[in-house]
Amino acid sequence: NNTYISMVTVSGSYLYVGFDNATDGATVYRTSGTGTSPTWTQVGVAGFGPTGATAGARAKNKHIISNAQVFYNGKNYLYVTMGCLSDFSDNGVCDRNSNTGSTDFSIKVFRQID
């Protein structure tokens, strides 16, 4: 269900590739391999969870909006912002809390430490 490559970045010794995914939530994979057959590993769960969140809740994190890499105190940090960039109608599929009476299109920030 991955539709578009929305992130390609290097953090530490890893190459990260992120995909927008309107069904399951955005996904990020990484590899430290080289050559013609590197091994890719998914980082976290689709939509970046939390683990145990419903598929519908994770799918609200459909799009990778931005990313930043920071090296601090001997560690590599990758920050990824995700959200929903479509259907901004009240109580639409991207509204995180339809009980508030107003739209809630919050952006989530996730951190990966290597």
C-alpha positions as CSV (number, residue, x, y, z in Angstrom):
1,N,0.0,0.0,0.0
2,N,3.0,2.3,-0.1
3,T,2.3,5.0,-2.7
4,Y,5.1,7.5,-2.9
5,I,8.7,7.8,-1.7
6,S,8.4,10.8,0.6
7,M,11.8,10.6,2.5
8,V,15.3,9.6,1.6
9,T,17.9,10.5,4.2
10,V,21.1,9.3,5.9
11,S,21.4,9.2,9.7
12,G,24.6,7.7,11.1
13,S,25.4,4.6,9.1
14,Y,21.9,4.0,8.0
15,L,20.0,4.9,4.8
16,Y,16.4,5.6,5.5
17,V,13.6,5.6,2.9
18,G,10.0,6.6,3.9
19,F,6.8,6.0,2.0
20,D,3.4,7.7,2.2
21,N,0.7,5.1,2.8
22,A,-3.0,6.1,2.9
23,T,-4.2,2.7,4.0
24,D,-1.8,1.6,6.8
25,G,0.0,4.9,7.7
26,A,3.4,6.0,6.5
27,T,6.2,3.5,6.7
28,V,10.0,3.9,7.1
29,Y,12.7,1.4,6.2
30,R,16.4,1.5,6.8
31,T,19.5,-0.4,5.7
32,S,23.2,-0.2,6.6
33,G,24.0,-2.6,3.8
34,T,25.9,-2.0,0.6
35,G,26.1,-3.6,-2.8
36,T,23.4,-5.0,-5.0
37,S,21.3,-6.8,-2.3
38,P,21.1,-4.7,0.9
39,T,18.7,-5.9,3.7
40,W,15.9,-3.5,4.5
41,T,14.2,-3.4,7.9
42,Q,11.0,-1.6,8.8
43,V,11.4,1.0,11.5
44,G,8.5,0.9,14.0
45,V,5.0,0.0,12.9
46,A,3.1,1.4,9.9
47,G,1.8,4.9,10.9
48,F,4.4,4.9,13.7
49,G,1.9,3.5,16.2
50,P,1.8,3.4,19.0
51,T,2.0,-0.4,19.0
52,G,-1.5,-1.6,19.7
53,A,-3.2,1.4,18.1
54,T,-6.0,0.5,15.7
55,A,-5.2,0.5,12.0
56,G,-7.6,3.4,11.6
57,A,-5.7,5.5,14.1
58,R,-2.3,4.7,12.6
59,A,-3.6,5.5,9.1
60,K,-4.1,9.1,10.1
61,N,-0.4,9.4,9.9
62,K,-0.5,8.9,6.1
63,H,2.1,11.4,4.9
64,I,5.7,12.1,5.9
65,I,5.9,15.9,6.1
66,S,9.5,16.5,7.0
67,N,12.6,15.0,8.7
68,A,15.7,16.1,10.4
69,Q,18.9,14.4,11.5
70,V,20.9,15.4,14.6
71,F,24.1,14.0,16.0
72,Y,24.2,14.7,19.7
73,N,26.3,13.3,22.6
74,G,27.6,10.4,20.5
75,K,24.2,9.3,19.1
76,N,22.4,9.8,15.8
77,Y,18.8,11.0,16.0
78,L,16.3,11.0,13.2
79,Y,13.1,13.1,13.7
80,V,10.2,12.5,11.4
81,T,6.9,14.5,11.3
82,M,3.8,12.7,10.0
83,G,0.3,13.7,9.5
84,C,-2.7,13.7,7.1
85,L,-2.5,16.1,4.2
86,S,-6.0,15.5,2.7
87,D,-9.7,15.7,3.6
88,F,-9.6,18.6,6.0
89,S,-13.4,18.5,6.6
90,D,-14.8,18.3,10.1
91,N,-15.3,14.6,11.0
92,G,-13.5,13.6,7.9
93,V,-11.1,10.6,7.7
94,C,-8.2,12.8,8.9
95,D,-9.9,14.2,11.9
96,R,-8.3,12.7,15.0
97,N,-11.1,13.5,17.4
98,S,-14.6,13.9,16.0
99,N,-16.0,14.5,19.6
100,T,-14.5,18.0,19.9
101,G,-16.8,19.6,17.5
102,S,-13.9,21.0,15.5
103,T,-11.3,19.6,13.3
104,D,-8.1,18.2,14.8
105,F,-5.3,17.6,12.2
106,S,-2.4,17.4,14.5
107,I,1.1,16.5,13.2
108,K,3.0,13.8,15.1
109,V,6.7,13.8,15.7
110,F,8.6,10.6,16.0
111,R,12.3,10.0,17.0
112,Q,14.6,7.1,16.0
113,I,17.9,6.8,17.9
114,D,20.8,4.9,16.5
